Amino acid sequence: MAWNLNSDRPIYAQILERIQMQIVSGVYQPGTKIPSVRELAADAGVNPNTMQKALAELERSGLVMTQRTSGRVVTEDLNMIKEIRNQLAGEQVKEFVKKMKDLGFDREDIIDLLTKETGGESA
């Protein structure tokens, strides 16, 4: 499966974001093993060193841990996962609102558009 990485940003940062997204969305469940560096690198089509750098950053954040005998696993800290999920969602909302304002929409227009597009449903 293609990872659609682009050259306008560091590749390791894009990998880090993608794995974070997979964790917070439940693709990788808390406490489960994630694929090896080599498997992930082959899947993404990147150098294993680049993948290792992204995974090391995920370890520093505490989202992923290395277990001596079983490789890397996703943290079981559900609060941490929820916090990161909310942080990523907040970033998406800010980016969306900025783009809408760049298009000339004000706050009320954005709310009206969202209500219309979602049929007034709550999440």
ABEGO torsion letter per residue (X at the ends): XBAGBBAABBAAAAAAAAAAAAAAAGABBBGBBBBBAAAAAAAAGBBAAAAAAAAAAAAAAGABBBBAAAEBBBBABAAAAAAAAAAAAAAAAAAAAAAAAAAGBBAAAAAAAAAAAAGGBBX
